[in-house]
């Protein structure tokens, strides 16, 4: 009898639990662990992991990303058979004899860009527009515009261009400091000339340095993702699931030239700084901490008796910088800048690159086992705290690849000319490629008189396409050269 009563009790309890569970399932849902949850407790799409909806982010972004087409001309020189290939004749006529010819090849490239203001400012990669003769911007609605280069920064591989239009859709800046490894992101661009392409992936690393920009002052602190990026995506947008810009796609890691698993984007906080500098000053105002640093690894830690492998090691202070200037000493370990953790050279570069000379940052260091936080006044590349003004005349000379000298009145009288700027040294550049020799006196650029470097700058300012240079050699021979900028 006792066994029968126990059996009946178990069966009754089981039936009660089954009814209760069925009733709860009707009201709510059961997750994969069979835990009862109500409708109000259903996880959001972001919490479900693989069920994130990217459509809102894509819709907010796709009309702000543009297709960029560029054109440039590559000129090569050759000699016909009038004098053969005898260098004597080429030297005698200073490369200007009738047998010299130029062959022009037109080169077309493509990339992407992101509209950042409603009046037509567009950010892209420097390598997309560097050295080109013409820039065409095609919007997602197929409208086409000629674009003007506002400025560029090879040290971050960023450039700013502009089209003349109003009320354009533009992207909203995010904050790259808040980006987390493992976070979902979208890459929007124009790979292989396939316009308005969206791919998805996650952030697989931050502050990645892949040594592609070169130079001691280059800033490489890329956001690494596994969103598919291919040739043509350069300059396109990397956005979060809210549709905010968190980076500008710049490079891929590949042995084939196409996507093989990883892509790299310039953090948007650096992008904002560079864009603002180019608009306000026409040049990027790079700030420097004034120290030489080393990555901390196990070997360095053993050599320097460093117990904690976090931070970067201060190897030396730069020239013209003293401990009194910045409060940092050789042997210090920098662990934070403005309370942001610093564990690599790339992270330190990124944290400083968003500032200008003359601004203060809070630097946390470890010195002899003690943690200190000190204010540091950032400086420019000359060790000063002032904004660096752009030397446009020097830039024009560098563009042409030459060193100039104003000719004397005696030389003008001897050659029977009234103006001119003499080339006293030629480096690799436009003039040498055009066949011009040292000693040539530039008198006119596009029919405008040249007497000093300001005249050269004014003639070349915002100039695109072909240019005509006229002048005289010291032997009195007149010469004309045409080439593309």
C-alpha positions in Angstrom: 0.0 0.0 0.0 2.9 2.4 0.9 4.6 1.7 -2.5 1.3 2.4 -4.3 0.8 5.7 -2.5 4.3 6.8 -3.2 3.9 6.1 -6.9 0.6 8.0 -7.1 2.3 11.0 -5.4 5.2 11.0 -7.8 2.8 10.8 -10.8 0.6 13.6 -9.5 3.7 15.8 -8.9 5.0 15.1 -12.4 1.6 16.0 -13.9 1.5 19.2 -12.0 5.0 20.3 -13.1 4.1 19.3 -16.7 1.0 21.5 -16.7 2.9 24.4 -15.1 5.7 24.2 -17.7 3.3 24.0 -20.6 1.4 27.0 -19.2 4.7 29.0 -19.0 5.8 28.0 -22.4 2.5 29.3 -23.8 3.2 32.6 -22.1 6.9 32.9 -22.9 9.8 31.0 -24.4 12.4 28.4 -23.5 16.1 29.0 -24.2 18.6 26.3 -25.2 19.1 25.5 -21.5 15.3 24.9 -21.0 15.1 27.8 -18.6 11.7 29.5 -18.5 11.8 33.1 -19.7 9.0 35.5 -20.2 8.4 37.7 -23.3 9.8 40.7 -21.5 13.1 38.8 -20.9 13.8 37.8 -24.5 17.4 38.8 -25.3 18.0 41.5 -27.8 19.6 40.8 -31.2 22.9 42.1 -29.9 22.7 39.6 -27.0 22.0 36.7 -29.2 25.5 36.7 -30.7 25.1 35.5 -34.3 21.6 37.1 -35.0 22.7 40.8 -35.2 20.8 42.8 -37.8 23.2 44.9 -39.9 20.5 46.6 -42.1 20.2 49.8 -40.1 24.0 50.3 -40.1 24.2 49.6 -43.8 21.4 52.0 -44.7 23.0 54.8 -42.6 26.4 54.3 -44.3 25.9 53.2 -47.9 24.9 56.7 -49.3 27.8 58.4 -47.5 30.5 56.2 -49.1 31.6 57.3 -52.6 33.5 55.8 -55.5 36.7 57.6 -56.4 38.2 57.4 -59.9 41.6 59.1 -60.6 43.6 59.8 -63.7 47.3 60.5 -64.1 49.8 60.6 -66.9 53.1 58.9 -66.9 55.6 60.3 -69.4 58.6 58.4 -70.7 61.3 59.9 -72.9 63.0 58.3 -75.9 65.1 59.3 -78.9 64.3 58.7 -82.6 67.0 57.8 -85.1 67.8 61.3 -86.2 70.9 61.3 -84.1 70.8 57.6 -83.1 71.6 56.9 -79.5 74.9 58.6 -79.5 75.1 60.3 -76.0 77.4 63.0 -77.5 74.5 64.6 -79.4 72.2 64.3 -76.5 74.6 66.0 -74.2 75.5 68.7 -76.8 71.9 69.6 -77.2 71.1 69.3 -73.5 68.4 66.8 -74.1 66.5 69.4 -76.2 67.3 68.3 -79.8 64.6 67.5 -82.3 65.2 63.8 -81.8 63.9 63.8 -78.2 60.3 62.5 -77.9 57.9 61.9 -75.0 55.4 59.0 -74.8 52.5 59.6 -72.5 50.6 56.7 -70.9 47.3 57.4 -69.1 46.9 55.6 -65.8 43.5 55.1 -64.1 42.9 53.9 -60.6 40.0 53.6 -58.3 39.2 53.7 -54.6 36.6 54.8 -52.0 35.9 57.8 -49.8 33.6 58.9 -47.0 31.5 62.0 -47.0 32.0 63.7 -43.6 30.1 67.0 -44.1 27.0 68.0 -46.0 28.9 70.6 -48.0 31.2 68.0 -49.7 34.3 67.3 -47.6 35.4 63.7 -48.2 38.1 61.7 -46.5 40.0 59.0 -48.2 43.5 57.4 -48.2 46.5 59.4 -49.4 47.6 56.5 -51.6 44.3 56.7 -53.5 44.8 60.4 -54.7 48.5 61.0 -54.3 50.1 62.4 -57.4 47.1 62.1 -59.7 46.0 64.7 -62.3 42.3 64.4 -61.9 39.9 63.1 -59.2 36.3 62.1 -60.0 33.8 61.3 -57.2 30.7 59.2 -58.0 27.9 59.2 -55.4 25.8 56.1 -54.6 23.0 57.7 -56.5 25.3 57.9 -59.6 25.8 61.7 -59.6 29.4 62.5 -60.6 31.6 65.4 -59.6 35.2 66.7 -60.1 37.0 66.8 -56.7 39.7 69.1 -55.4 42.5 67.9 -53.2 42.4 70.0 -50.0 45.4 68.3 -48.2 47.0 65.0 -47.4 49.1 63.4 -44.7 51.4 60.5 -45.8 52.3 59.8 -42.2 48.8 58.5 -41.6 47.8 57.7 -45.2 44.9 60.1 -45.1 43.8 62.7 -47.6 40.9 65.2 -47.7 39.1 66.1 -50.9 36.1 68.3 -51.7 33.3 68.4 -54.2 31.0 71.5 -54.7 27.6 70.3 -53.5 25.3 71.0 -50.6 22.9 68.9 -48.5 24.8 65.7 -49.0 24.3 62.7 -46.8 27.3 62.4 -44.4 28.5 59.9 -41.8 28.5 60.3 -38.1 31.8 60.0 -36.2 32.1 57.3 -33.6 34.8 56.9 -31.0 37.6 54.5 -31.8 38.7 54.4 -28.2 35.5 52.6 -27.4 35.9 49.9 -30.0 36.3 46.4 -28.4 38.0 43.3 -29.8 35.3 40.9 -30.8 32.8 43.7 -31.7 30.9 43.4 -35.0 31.8 45.9 -37.7 30.9 46.6 -41.4 33.3 47.5 -44.2 31.6 49.7 -46.9 33.4 50.5 -50.2 33.9 49.7 -53.8 36.1 46.7 -54.3 37.0 45.8 -57.9 34.8 48.7 -59.0 31.8 46.9 -57.5 30.1 50.0 -56.1 28.3 50.1 -52.7 29.6 46.8 -51.3 29.0 45.9 -47.7 30.9 43.2 -45.8 30.8 42.2 -42.1 33.3 40.9 -39.6 34.6 41.4 -36.1 37.4 43.5 -34.7 40.2 41.0 -34.3 42.9 43.3 -32.8 43.6 47.0 -32.1 46.7 49.2 -32.3 48.2 47.0 -35.0 51.5 48.2 -36.6 52.2 46.4 -39.9 55.0 48.7 -41.1 53.5 49.7 -44.5 53.8 53.5 -44.3 57.6 53.8 -43.6 59.3 56.8 -42.1 60.2 57.5 -38.5 57.2 59.8 -38.0 54.5 57.5 -39.5 51.6 56.6 -37.3 50.4 53.0 -37.6 47.8 52.0 -35.0 45.3 50.1 -37.2 42.1 48.5 -36.2 42.4 44.9 -37.5 39.2 43.2 -38.7 38.2 40.1 -40.6 35.6 42.0 -42.7 36.5 41.3 -46.4 38.4 44.2 -47.9 39.8 44.2 -51.4 41.5 46.6 -53.9 39.1 49.5 -54.4 38.0 49.4 -50.7 40.8 51.8 -49.8 39.4 54.9 -48.3 36.1 53.3 -47.5 34.2 53.2 -44.2 34.6 50.9 -41.2 31.4 51.3 -39.1 29.9 49.8 -36.0 26.5 48.3 -35.7 25.0 51.7 -35.0 26.3 53.0 -38.4 29.0 55.3 -36.8 32.3 55.7 -38.5 35.1 54.0 -36.4 37.8 53.8 -39.1 38.9 54.4 -42.7 39.9 51.1 -44.4 43.5 51.3 -45.6 45.2 48.0 -46.2 45.0 44.2 -46.3 47.5 41.6 -45.2 47.9 39.5 -48.3 50.5 37.7 -50.4 48.2 37.7 -53.5 47.0 41.3 -53.5 43.5 40.3 -52.6 41.8 39.7 -49.3 43.0 36.6 -47.4 41.6 37.1 -44.0 42.6 40.4 -42.4 42.1 44.0 -43.1 43.3 47.2 -41.4 41.6 50.6 -40.8 42.8 53.9 -39.5 41.1 54.7 -36.2 38.5 57.5 -36.5 39.9 59.5 -33.7 43.1 60.0 -35.8 40.9 60.7 -38.8 39.1 63.5 -37.0 42.3 65.2 -35.9 43.9 65.0 -39.4 40.8 66.3 -41.1 40.4 69.2 -38.7 44.0 70.2 -39.1 43.8 70.1 -42.9 40.7 72.3 -42.9 42.0 74.8 -40.4 45.8 75.0 -41.2 46.2 73.3 -44.6 48.7 70.9 -43.0 48.7 68.3 -40.2 50.0 69.6 -36.8 51.9 66.6 -35.4 52.5 66.5 -31.7 55.4 64.7 -30.2 56.1 63.6 -26.6 59.8 64.1 -27.1 61.1 60.6 -26.1 62.5 57.5 -27.8 60.7 54.4 -26.7 61.0 50.6 -26.8 58.5 47.8 -26.6 58.7 45.9 -23.4 59.2 42.2 -23.9 60.7 39.4 -21.7 64.3 40.1 -22.8 64.1 43.9 -22.2 62.4 43.3 -18.9 65.2 41.1 -17.8 67.9 43.6 -19.0 66.2 46.6 -17.3 64.9 44.7 -14.2 61.3 45.5 -15.1 58.9 43.4 -13.1 55.7 44.3 -14.9 55.6 43.8 -18.7 52.9 46.5 -19.2 53.7 49.9 -20.8 56.6 51.1 -23.0 60.1 51.9 -22.0 61.7 55.3 -22.3 65.1 54.7 -23.9 66.1 58.4 -24.3 64.9 61.9 -24.6 65.0 63.6 -28.0 67.4 66.3 -28.9 66.6 69.8 -27.5 64.4 68.1 -24.8 65.4 68.0 -21.2 63.8 66.2 -18.2 62.8 69.7 -16.9 60.9 70.3 -20.1 58.6 67.2 -19.9 59.2 65.6 -16.5 60.0 62.2 -18.0 63.3 60.5 -17.5 65.3 57.9 -19.3 64.3 54.5 -17.8 60.7 55.5 -17.0 57.9 53.2 -18.1 54.9 54.9 -19.7 51.7 53.0 -18.8 48.9 55.5 -19.5 48.1 58.7 -21.5 45.1 60.6 -20.3 44.1 57.4 -18.3 44.1 55.3 -21.5 46.3 52.2 -21.1 49.5 52.1 -23.2 51.1 48.8 -23.8 52.8 49.3 -27.2 54.5 51.9 -29.4 51.4 51.9 -31.7 49.1 52.7 -28.7 51.3 55.5 -27.6 51.5 57.0 -31.1 47.8 56.9 -31.4 47.2 58.5 -28.0 49.6 61.4 -29.0 48.6 61.7 -32.6 45.1 63.0 -31.7 46.7 66.1 -30.1 48.4 69.3 -31.4 51.6 71.0 -30.3 51.0 73.2 -27.3 48.4 70.9 -25.7 48.8 69.1 -22.4 48.4 65.4 -21.8 48.4 63.5 -18.5 51.1 60.8 -18.6 51.3 58.0 -16.1 54.7 56.5 -15.6 56.4 54.0 -13.3 59.8 55.0 -11.9 61.7 52.9 -9.4 58.6 51.0 -8.5 56.5 54.2 -7.9 53.6 55.2 -10.1 53.5 58.9 -11.0 51.1 61.0 -13.1 52.5 64.1 -14.6 51.3 66.8 -17.1 53.3 66.9 -20.2 53.3 69.8 -22.7 53.4 68.4 -26.3 55.8 69.8 -28.9 56.2 70.0 -32.6 58.9 68.3 -34.7 61.3 71.2 -33.9 60.9 70.8 -30.1 58.7 73.9 -29.9 55.2 74.2 -28.7 53.9 76.4 -31.5 51.8 75.5 -34.5 54.0 74.8 -37.6 53.2 77.1 -40.4 53.2 75.6 -43.9 56.1 76.7 -46.1 54.3 76.6 -49.5 57.3 77.9 -51.5 59.5 75.2 -50.2 56.8 72.6 -51.0 56.7 73.8 -54.6 60.4 73.5 -54.9 60.3 70.0 -53.5 57.5 69.1 -55.9 59.7 70.0 -58.8 62.7 68.4 -57.3 65.1 71.3 -57.6 67.1 74.0 -55.7 66.8 77.5 -57.2 68.8 80.7 -57.1 67.8 84.2 -58.2 70.0 85.2 -61.1 72.1 88.3 -61.0 71.6 91.4 -63.2 74.9 90.7 -64.9 73.7 87.3 -66.0 70.4 88.7 -67.2 72.2 91.3 -69.2 74.5 88.7 -70.7 71.6 86.5 -71.8 69.4 89.5 -72.7 66.6 88.4 -70.4 64.7 90.4 -67.8 63.7 87.7 -65.3 64.4 84.1 -64.3 65.1 81.6 -61.5 68.2 79.4 -62.0 68.3 75.7 -61.2 71.5 75.0 -59.3 70.7 71.5 -58.2 68.4 68.8 -59.5 67.0 65.9 -57.5 64.6 63.2 -58.6 61.4 65.0 -59.5 59.3 66.5 -62.2 62.0 68.7 -63.8 64.6 65.9 -64.1 62.0 63.5 -65.5 61.1 66.1 -68.1 64.7 66.3 -69.3 65.7 69.6 -67.8 69.3 70.0 -66.9 71.0 71.9 -64.1 71.8 75.5 -65.0 68.5 76.0 -66.8 66.8 79.4 -66.1 63.1 79.2 -65.7 61.6 82.4 -67.1 57.9 81.5 -67.6 55.5 78.9 -66.2 52.3 78.7 -68.3 53.2 82.1 -69.8 53.5 83.8 -66.4 56.8 85.4 -65.5 59.0 83.8 -62.9 61.4 85.8 -60.8 61.4 84.0 -57.3 60.0 81.0 -55.5 56.7 82.8 -54.8 56.1 83.0 -58.5 56.6 79.3 -58.8 54.2 78.6 -56.0 51.6 80.9 -57.4 51.9 79.2 -60.8 51.6 75.7 -59.4 49.0 76.4 -56.7 46.1 74.1 -57.2 47.4 73.3 -60.6 46.4 69.9 -62.1 47.3 68.4 -65.5 49.8 69.8 -68.0 52.2 72.6 -67.4 54.5 74.5 -69.8 57.9 75.8 -68.7 60.0 78.2 -70.8 63.5 79.4 -70.2 67.1 79.7 -71.3 70.3 77.7 -70.7 73.6 79.4 -69.8 74.8 79.0 -73.4 71.9 81.2 -74.6 69.8 78.3 -76.0 66.1 78.7 -75.5 64.1 75.7 -74.4 60.5 74.6 -73.8 59.3 71.7 -71.6 55.8 70.3 -71.1 54.8 67.8 -68.4 52.0 66.8 -66.1 51.8 67.6 -62.4 
